[in-house]
Amino acid sequence: MSVLTVDDLVQHFPIAGTKAKVRAVNGVSFTLDKGETLALVGESGSGKTTIGRCVLGLIQPTAGRISYKGTALGGSRTVRSPELRGRLQLVFQEPSESLNPRLRVHELIDEPLRALKVPRADREKKVREAARQVGLAESLFEKFPAEISMGLQQRVGVARAMISDPDVVVLDEPTSALDPTARAEIIDLLIQIQRKLGTAYLFISHDLSAVRHISHRIAVLYLGKVVEEGPSAKVFAKPGHPYSVALLSSVLLPNPRIRSQSQIRLAGEIPSPINLPKACYLAGRCPLAIDRCREEMPPAEQVAPDHMVRCYRHADVARLDDETDQFDRFQGEVERILGAGVETRAAPSKVQKAGAEHGQA
């Protein structure tokens, strides 16, 4: 059984003084298994963070169903309910803004345990264990957040999220505020913790190199709808949706000799989320669009085991960009330049049984 299931999630935000609504999330569905990482990627405004906040109960969804271990969340049963407290956690994008500046490091890590009413002696032991797990020296325990680096602040945030032994952690841009070396260290740290504890991650990020390395599966979002979902290695090597191709080809590679040869370029303006097209949201920008794309929304079509694409011309897209995965070369250059030495990513058994490749670089 999946630890987290999201069915047809919809989130619309009313605009004050009008009848209009911002349609942020428009029918998103996915599952997340124990020990698995699902990455949500897309441009700003695609609905990634909104989905994460809905999952955690920080926003009440307009429609749809979110289930934790088969039981629906919502109403009186939320992540704040006594029986669920600490089971779903969040690592924020900006560690300096998510940590109380008046609390010391050990107090920040201890926060979830105090909410769970864990005895003081047990809390002290678990704080030391959590700090060791994320590579924080006990000499830092009496320091305030402003007295340590942003990389160390994020380690505090990870320790605070993991100290309650959660089943699911939503990671909202956890590396975007970090320098490249700290970014590689945090990604490697998250992988090690997941292998030890079997925690499931919902990884929200613009950093596609980090996504390529840490995730088992990837869901590509465009204007609040999943346009492609599948094993990370397959989506990166052979994307089936024009938007996925454009998104991957937009990444600035670390070596000017490594250039994307993509034949798909998107032009024009992104539709307003207040007035979305009735058919394919990308049709007005896509060079491969046909009349049918402008008349009806493409259904989610299974193009390979565990690989879904919402595009009438997915076969043509795959043929156009049938070339070597540029991200393999990209990651090789990153590791060579930074000397990151991050370890290879292993996929969980479900992905292996499906015949999918794991998300290593």
Phi, psi and omega per residue, in radians:
M1 nan 2.404 3.115
S2 -1.196 2.538 3.091
V3 -1.351 -0.451 3.138
L4 -2.455 2.297 3.092
T5 -2.295 2.247 3.095
V6 -2.064 2.123 -3.096
D7 -2.065 2.018 2.997
D8 0.873 0.864 -3.112
L9 -1.240 2.283 3.113
V10 -2.238 2.339 3.058
Q11 -2.422 1.917 3.098
H12 -2.016 2.421 3.135
F13 -1.938 2.070 3.119
P14 -1.169 2.530 3.090
I15 -1.693 2.116 -3.048
A16 -0.982 2.345 3.081
G17 1.462 0.006 3.130
T18 -2.391 3.016 3.046
K19 -1.635 -0.053 -3.096
A20 -1.316 2.747 3.120
K21 -2.379 2.538 2.988
V22 -1.509 2.038 -3.080
R23 -1.574 1.451 -3.004
A24 -1.302 -0.712 -3.132
V25 -2.283 2.284 -2.955
N26 -2.295 1.187 3.063
G27 1.487 1.028 -3.128
V28 -1.723 2.329 3.102
S29 -2.326 2.431 3.029
F30 -2.909 2.909 3.037
T31 -2.199 2.775 3.128
L32 -2.435 2.161 -3.101
D33 -1.735 2.859 3.090
K34 -0.999 2.326 3.100
G35 1.283 0.260 -3.076
E36 -1.990 2.606 3.057
T37 -2.053 2.107 3.023
L38 -1.898 2.145 3.122
A39 -1.704 2.357 3.012
L40 -1.828 2.087 -3.115
V41 -2.224 2.769 -3.136
G42 2.715 2.972 3.125
E43 -1.159 2.895 3.010
S44 -1.015 2.360 -3.105
G45 1.594 0.076 -3.122
S46 -1.445 -0.170 3.074
G47 1.821 0.107 -3.056
K48 -1.064 -0.970 -3.101
T49 -1.145 -0.642 3.115
T50 -1.047 -0.719 3.104
I51 -1.074 -0.799 3.131
G52 -1.055 -0.698 -3.135
R53 -1.234 -0.593 3.067
C54 -1.141 -0.742 3.139
V55 -1.022 -0.691 -3.091
L56 -1.497 -0.028 3.125
G57 1.383 0.207 3.098
L58 -1.319 -0.378 3.062
I59 -2.274 2.411 3.082
Q60 -1.478 2.046 -3.093
P61 -1.083 2.612 3.058
T62 -1.198 -0.703 3.140
A63 -2.771 2.958 3.132
G64 1.790 3.140 -3.059
R65 -2.359 2.323 3.049
I66 -2.095 2.172 -3.079
S67 -2.138 2.423 3.036
Y68 -1.956 2.016 -3.105
K69 0.915 0.723 3.031
G70 1.548 -0.128 -3.133
T71 -1.945 2.286 -3.052
A72 -1.162 2.462 3.004
L73 -1.670 2.641 3.140
G74 2.315 2.866 -3.096
G75 1.142 -2.169 3.139
S76 -1.495 -0.164 -3.127
R77 -1.815 1.695 -3.126
T78 -2.244 3.132 3.111
V79 -1.132 -0.243 3.099
R80 -1.545 -0.144 3.112
S81 -1.107 2.512 -3.085
P82 -0.922 -0.700 -3.087
E83 -1.323 -0.245 -3.123
L84 -1.947 -0.138 -3.067
R85 -1.050 2.191 3.138
G86 1.558 -0.136 -3.115
R87 -1.437 -0.482 3.069
L88 -2.132 2.181 -3.049
Q89 -2.215 2.968 -3.071
L90 -2.378 2.369 2.947
V91 -1.936 2.135 -3.014
F92 -1.436 2.860 -3.128
Q93 -1.217 -0.806 -3.077
E94 -1.856 1.764 -3.096
P95 -1.078 -0.598 -3.101
S96 -1.171 -0.467 -3.136
E97 -1.597 -0.326 -3.094
S98 -1.646 -0.174 -3.136
L99 -1.786 2.280 3.120
N100 -1.110 2.043 -3.063
P101 -1.164 -0.229 -3.120
R102 -1.625 -0.112 3.130
L103 -1.771 2.564 3.070
R104 -1.438 2.920 -3.038
V105 -0.955 -0.826 -3.091
H106 -1.163 -0.542 3.112
E107 -1.252 -0.631 3.118
L108 -1.138 -0.773 3.130
I109 -1.151 -0.545 -3.060
D110 -1.376 -0.246 -3.020
E111 -0.888 -0.895 -3.110
P112 -1.068 -0.604 -3.109
L113 -1.227 -0.589 3.081
R114 -1.150 -0.683 3.106
A115 -1.139 -0.526 3.132
L116 -1.520 0.003 3.108
K117 1.040 0.715 3.062
V118 -1.332 2.379 3.132
P119 -0.951 2.571 -3.042
R120 -0.977 -0.781 -3.107
A121 -1.086 -0.715 3.118
D122 -1.195 -0.603 3.139
R123 -1.126 -0.774 -3.116
E124 -1.064 -0.698 3.125
K125 -1.153 -0.766 -3.110
K126 -1.209 -0.576 3.089
V127 -1.104 -0.763 3.111
R128 -1.112 -0.722 3.131
E129 -1.128 -0.756 -3.135
A130 -1.136 -0.686 3.121
A131 -1.121 -0.750 3.097
R132 -1.073 -0.694 -3.092
Q133 -1.077 -0.600 -3.117
V134 -1.784 0.126 3.070
G135 1.359 0.556 3.099
L136 -1.752 2.181 3.121
A137 -1.285 2.513 3.135
E138 -1.130 -0.311 3.094
S139 -1.154 -0.251 3.132
L140 -1.588 -0.118 -2.995
F141 -1.021 -0.591 -3.071
E142 -1.603 0.072 -3.138
K143 -1.526 2.708 3.048
F144 -1.598 2.777 -3.113
P145 -0.918 -0.674 -3.101
A146 -1.165 -0.254 -3.093
E147 -1.641 0.002 3.128
I148 -2.190 2.837 -3.089
S149 -1.223 2.876 3.140
M150 -1.139 -0.602 3.082
G151 -1.083 -0.728 3.099
L152 -1.220 -0.625 3.080
Q153 -1.041 -0.722 -3.139
Q154 -1.202 -0.562 3.051
R155 -1.118 -0.661 3.058
V156 -1.082 -0.751 3.118
G157 -1.078 -0.702 3.111
V158 -1.167 -0.759 3.131
A159 -1.075 -0.721 3.134
R160 -1.110 -0.673 -3.141
A161 -1.243 -0.628 -3.023
M162 -1.519 -0.244 -2.994
I163 -1.160 -0.398 3.139
S164 -1.589 0.171 -3.112
D165 0.908 1.013 -3.074
P166 -1.241 2.762 3.035
D167 -1.507 -0.569 -3.106
V168 -2.325 2.339 3.034
V169 -2.181 2.189 3.025
V170 -1.568 2.084 -3.115
L171 -1.870 1.774 -3.066
D172 -1.649 1.722 -3.118
E173 0.859 0.956 -3.004
P174 -1.235 -0.212 -3.084
T175 -2.076 0.018 -2.992
S176 -1.168 -0.479 -3.091
A177 -1.630 0.102 -3.032
L178 -1.822 2.724 3.035
D179 -1.293 2.864 -3.028
P180 -0.970 -0.686 -3.116
T181 -1.197 -0.802 3.109
A182 -1.101 -0.615 3.122
R183 -1.076 -0.831 3.134
A184 -1.099 -0.659 -3.135
E185 -1.157 -0.745 -3.127
I186 -1.161 -0.728 3.118
I187 -1.080 -0.784 3.119
D188 -1.099 -0.700 3.115
L189 -1.075 -0.793 3.142
L190 -1.087 -0.684 3.114
I191 -1.118 -0.782 -3.136
Q192 -1.097 -0.750 3.128
I193 -1.103 -0.734 3.141
Q194 -1.100 -0.718 3.131
R195 -1.128 -0.586 -3.112
K196 -1.377 -0.735 -2.995
L197 -1.800 -0.291 -3.099
G198 1.275 0.410 -3.140
T199 -1.216 2.486 3.059
A200 -1.620 2.385 -3.134
Y201 -2.001 2.351 2.872
L202 -1.835 1.831 -2.938
F203 -1.792 1.945 -3.114
I204 -1.810 2.129 -3.036
S205 -2.815 2.643 2.919
H206 -1.639 -0.259 -3.054
D207 -1.403 1.641 -3.030
L208 -1.231 -0.454 3.070
S209 -1.184 -0.674 3.070
A210 -1.172 -0.734 3.106
V211 -1.036 -0.774 -3.118
R212 -1.055 -0.578 -3.065
H213 -1.500 -0.688 -2.973
I214 -1.633 -0.453 -2.937
S215 -1.572 2.596 2.983
H216 -1.569 -0.705 3.098
R217 -2.261 2.743 -3.134
I218 -2.333 2.407 3.049
A219 -2.071 2.099 -3.123
V220 -1.633 2.129 -3.085
L221 -1.863 2.405 3.017
Y222 -2.373 2.030 -3.134
L223 0.889 0.814 3.021
G224 1.374 0.242 3.111
K225 -2.323 2.424 3.104
V226 -1.331 2.052 -3.133
V227 -1.711 -0.317 3.090
E228 -2.749 2.427 3.093
E229 -2.552 2.392 3.115
G230 3.104 -3.120 3.072
P231 -0.993 2.379 -3.024
S232 -0.975 -0.807 -3.095
A233 -1.055 -0.658 -3.129
K234 -1.265 -0.724 -3.135
V235 -1.146 -0.693 3.128
F236 -1.238 -0.648 -3.099
A237 -1.364 -0.665 -3.085
K238 -2.537 1.319 3.112
P239 -1.159 2.574 -3.094
G240 -1.916 -0.040 3.141
H241 -2.031 2.420 -3.130
P242 -0.977 -0.635 3.138
Y243 -1.172 -0.679 3.100
S244 -1.064 -0.747 3.131
V245 -1.074 -0.827 -3.127
A246 -1.114 -0.686 -3.138
L247 -1.115 -0.804 -3.126
L248 -1.189 -0.652 -3.098
S249 -1.315 -0.213 -3.126
S250 -1.420 -0.170 -3.095
V251 -1.248 2.342 3.106
L252 -1.388 1.991 -3.099
L253 -1.400 2.620 -3.016
P254 -1.324 -0.132 3.137
N255 -2.215 2.111 -3.101
P256 -1.069 -0.296 3.110
R257 -1.373 -0.287 3.100
I258 -1.657 1.840 -3.086
R259 -2.150 2.470 3.054
S260 -1.262 2.349 3.130
Q261 -1.775 0.344 -3.083
S262 -0.995 2.392 3.113
Q263 -1.659 0.060 -3.113
I264 -1.856 2.131 3.076
R265 -2.236 2.241 3.138
L266 -1.590 2.350 3.139
A267 -2.166 2.844 3.075
G268 1.572 -3.138 -3.071
E269 -1.587 2.594 3.038
I270 -1.247 2.326 3.107
P271 -1.021 2.645 3.111
S272 -1.270 2.345 3.089
P273 -1.192 -0.133 3.074
I274 -1.439 -0.535 -3.085
N275 -2.363 1.283 -3.075
L276 -1.354 2.619 3.062
P277 -1.092 2.694 3.115
K278 -1.364 -0.386 -3.131
A279 -1.807 -2.522 -3.120
C280 -1.108 2.231 -3.105
Y281 -1.147 -0.403 -3.062
L282 -1.645 -0.129 -2.983
A283 -0.959 -0.647 -3.106
G284 -1.245 -0.223 -3.107
R285 -2.029 -0.191 -2.969
C286 -1.559 2.230 3.128
P287 -1.244 -0.238 -3.124
L288 -1.745 0.034 -3.055
A289 -1.097 2.454 3.065
I290 -2.083 3.038 -3.089
D291 -0.959 -0.681 -3.108
R292 -1.069 -0.592 3.141
C293 -1.103 -0.516 -3.101
R294 -1.579 -0.079 -3.074
E295 -1.829 -0.566 -3.103
E296 -2.643 2.633 3.139
M297 -1.220 2.204 3.107
P298 -1.074 2.436 3.091
P299 -1.324 2.820 3.044
A300 -1.296 2.031 -3.059
E301 -1.996 2.339 3.130
Q302 -1.416 2.006 -3.091
V303 -1.794 -0.224 3.119
A304 -2.909 2.942 3.112
P305 -0.934 2.149 3.118
D306 1.077 0.347 -3.121
H307 -2.139 1.958 -3.105
M308 -1.968 2.418 3.074
V309 -2.343 2.398 3.107
R310 -1.855 1.336 -3.120
C311 -2.774 2.316 3.129
Y312 -1.172 -0.439 -3.034
R313 -1.984 0.606 -3.101
H314 -1.066 -0.607 3.130
A315 -1.151 -0.689 3.108
D316 -1.171 -0.675 3.114
V317 -1.090 -0.794 -3.138
A318 -1.074 -0.666 3.135
R319 -1.227 -0.651 -3.119
L320 -1.104 -0.647 -3.081
D321 -1.973 0.703 3.119
D322 -1.452 1.393 -3.106
E323 -2.547 3.092 -3.100
T324 -1.072 2.468 3.105
D325 -1.107 1.933 -3.128
Q326 -1.146 -0.407 -3.103
F327 -1.287 -0.399 3.006
D328 -1.080 -0.795 3.112
R329 -1.212 -0.661 3.107
F330 -1.003 -0.899 -3.090
Q331 -1.134 -0.642 3.092
G332 -1.056 -0.712 3.111
E333 -1.183 -0.695 3.115
V334 -1.056 -0.819 -3.116
E335 -1.166 -0.623 3.137
R336 -1.189 -0.781 -3.084
I337 -1.222 -0.797 -3.066
L338 -1.515 -0.343 -3.052
G339 1.093 0.617 -3.032
A340 -1.105 -0.709 3.131
G341 1.089 0.505 -3.127
V342 -1.221 2.567 -3.046
E343 -1.408 2.776 -3.101
T344 -1.186 2.487 -3.095
R345 -1.479 2.272 3.088
A346 -1.826 2.432 -3.127
A347 -1.584 2.696 3.102
P348 -1.305 2.932 -3.024
S349 -1.051 -0.596 -3.118
K350 -1.050 -0.758 -3.126
V351 -1.190 -0.696 3.118
Q352 -1.080 -0.749 -3.130
K353 -1.136 -0.525 3.141
A354 -1.350 -0.085 3.141
G355 1.383 0.301 -3.120
A356 -1.594 2.611 3.076
E357 -1.402 2.605 3.116
H358 -1.391 2.946 -3.022
G359 -1.568 0.847 3.078
Q360 -1.573 2.818 3.115
A361 -1.684 nan nan
